[in-house]
Amino acid sequence: MNDSWGASGGGQLPGRESARARLRDALLATSPRVLPVVGIRGAGKSALVSEACRRTGLPTVHMVAPPDGEAALREGLMEEAWAVLGDLPMVERPDLLPTGDPGVAWVHLLDSIFEALRRRGGGVLVLDGVEAFGRARKRLPGEVAESWRRVAGWDLPLHLVLVARSRQGLEGWPGVGLEETEDAEVVELDGLPYRIAGWLHRPASAREAFRFWALFGDHPGHLAGIVPGESLEEAVARRVLDPAGDLHDAPLRRLDATFQAPQRYLAVLRILAEGEQSWGALASRMGEGSGNRIAPYLKRLSEEGLIRVRRPLGSSESSRDRRYGLADPFLGFWFHVVLPRRSALLRLGSEGFWEWECRPRLQDHLDRWMPEAARRWLQEHAAEGLGAPAREVGSIWGAEGPDLDVAGRLTSGMVAYGVVQRGDEEAGLPLLELLQDRVSTTRYGIGREARASLLFIQGPEGEALRRGVARERMARILTMEDLMGTQSG
């Protein structure tokens, strides 16, 4: 259930075909496998897993973590197992004698479930919401690992599916039949591809498709209430500004449902809605001195899929040079444009609020999310314009060189660098000169002969820019039509 956004993401939205196929193929394996499924809240993880398990025909014990602690968790798992499998067999464990130790009881329960599935010729145990399982009982990941060791050597299709909101949420489960969780074939359900999310609204142009994506984002829960063909203004008024709208106070509902004390998390999100922040800048804005006090908030927000953390390309994984930003454009629009001015909504009404509060701030918001759209183009569609898919995509800043909105390396070995146009006026030659100046001093990709220059523009192409790009062997202008593609694909 997704009560945070007013609508379930569901398992049937477009853009899920690859994840569906990967999970289906993994469940068809004839030997035991651990199958992590990761995705943001409301992405349709539970629906996808349920559908895939049902299609296999294997008996499935699908346990969704209850919110009220260990006792309810254990009781709920027992009841679900009995409902699916009937009486559970006792499993002899000479190394674990029955005692009053809760850990031993947990291992015995898990052993009994796996043994009942074995006697059925195979099956699936789904632990849905492993972060909540771990909070209810901190030792549970190790106890699941202990029970799974018996299963791992069996020769039958018996699988353990771990459903989490992020890869970080799997960190407490490293020994579940694996040396490292990262070695598992993780099925990821993030937001929908940005092009699909934009065109789902059935806009009249590529520019409108970008605007829809930049305001409503790509979270499946934001897209369930679409009325195709509705204008951007009409959609915002109906869904966000109208008190009866499904997204009117959706972010606040999500915070209240997720965090016991949401005020500090709200403060972080409001700051990040203004744009990405470094650790130091965020700590300073929060008034937290060294920043150590904000670490738990950032970790939890990341686990919940509300924020993302980026490092500059070329830096080491241990680099502390990181930027924190919101994971979805809708959150940026709501926390930066709508929330601070909601009192005016009562005075102005939906139409007046859009005209006087939203419209003047719209271009600034689009500028803030244009670099993310450009990075996604390089990640998902580089082969369209550069002849090969991307191997890695990100940005450059700090020790790696002057700020570059977009950079990446393709499977062909080509390195690509890009900047985006802020504003929607005619794009001129200074944009190309800015890119050339910054590329000349970057360390990333140095020594590569194949270096593409990409200019992502929101406005029309100026003649001077067009001539300047024509003189460069590997420069390219990418318009809104290039960025967003077409409605058919």
FENWONOR-V826760 format. One line per field, one symbol per residue. ss: DSSP state (a for helix, b for strand, c for the rest). A space follows every 50 residues. Layout:
ss = ???
This chain:
ss = ccccccccccccccccaaaaaaaaaaacccccbbbbbbbcccccaaaaaa aaaaaacccbbbbbcccccaaaaaaaaaaaaaaaaccccccccccccccc caaaaaaaaaaaaaaaaaacccbbbbbbcaaaaaaacccaaaaaaaaaaa accccccbbbbbbbccaaaaccccccccccaaacccbbbccccaaaaaac cccccaaaaaaaaaaacccaaaaccccccccaaaaaaaaaacccccccca aaaaaaaaccccaaaaaaaaaaccccbbaaaaaaaacccccaaaaaaaaa aaacccbbbbbccccccccccbbbbbccaaaaaaaaaaaaaaaaaaaaaa aaaaaaaaaaaaaaaaaaaaaaaaaaaaaaaaaaaacccbbbbbbbcaaa cccbbbbbbbccccbbbbbbccccccbcaaaaaaaaaaaccccccccccc bbbbbbccccbcaaaaaaaaacccbbbbcaaaaaccccc
